[in-house]
Amino acid sequence: MCTHTPKCPTADSPDAEAAHVVTAHPEQGWSLLCNAVVIFEDTGELLPDGRVIAPHRPLAVAA
């Protein structure tokens, strides 16, 4: 799906989130990357094969 040079990381790569956004829907809280990964504003992900990656944003540090 990626036509960028250099190629974006694949959906299975550790850096899959570095792929270019091809469709953004910030009002709905998600974006589609050129490697077919759907990323959500809570940092969760939906991979092309249907696997889900749970949100992984850093936890707030209590003062």
C-alpha positions as CSV (number, residue, x, y, z in Angstrom):
1,M,0.0,0.0,0.0
2,C,2.9,2.3,0.6
3,T,4.3,4.4,-2.3
4,H,6.6,6.5,-0.2
5,T,10.4,6.6,-0.7
6,P,11.9,5.2,1.5
7,K,9.1,2.7,2.2
8,C,7.2,3.1,5.4
9,P,7.6,0.4,8.0
10,T,5.3,-2.6,7.7
11,A,2.4,-3.3,10.1
12,D,4.5,-5.9,11.8
13,S,7.5,-3.6,12.4
14,P,8.2,-2.3,15.9
15,D,8.0,1.2,14.4
16,A,4.8,0.7,12.5
17,E,3.4,3.9,13.9
18,A,6.0,5.9,11.9
19,A,4.1,5.2,8.6
20,H,2.4,8.1,6.8
21,V,-1.2,9.0,7.5
22,V,-3.4,8.4,4.5
23,T,-6.7,9.2,6.1
24,A,-7.3,11.2,9.2
25,H,-10.5,11.4,11.2
26,P,-9.5,13.4,14.3
27,E,-13.2,14.1,15.0
28,Q,-13.7,10.4,15.4
29,G,-10.3,9.7,17.1
30,W,-8.6,7.6,14.5
31,S,-6.3,7.6,11.5
32,L,-5.4,5.1,8.8
33,L,-1.7,4.7,8.0
34,C,-0.3,3.6,4.6
35,N,0.7,0.3,6.1
36,A,-3.0,-0.4,6.8
37,V,-2.7,0.1,10.6
38,V,-5.5,2.1,12.2
39,I,-4.2,4.2,15.1
40,F,-6.5,5.7,17.7
41,E,-6.0,8.8,19.7
42,D,-5.7,6.8,22.9
43,T,-2.6,5.1,21.3
44,G,-4.4,1.8,20.7
45,E,-4.0,0.2,17.3
46,L,-5.8,-2.2,15.0
47,L,-3.5,-4.2,12.7
48,P,-4.5,-5.3,9.2
49,D,-4.9,-8.9,10.3
50,G,-7.4,-7.9,13.0
51,R,-5.1,-8.1,16.0
52,V,-5.5,-5.3,18.6
53,I,-2.7,-3.5,20.3
54,A,-3.9,-2.0,23.6
55,P,-3.3,1.7,24.3
56,H,0.2,2.3,25.4
57,R,0.5,5.9,26.3
58,P,2.7,6.7,29.3
59,L,1.0,6.9,32.7
60,A,0.8,10.2,34.4
61,V,3.3,10.6,37.3
62,A,1.6,11.5,40.6
63,A,3.2,14.5,42.4
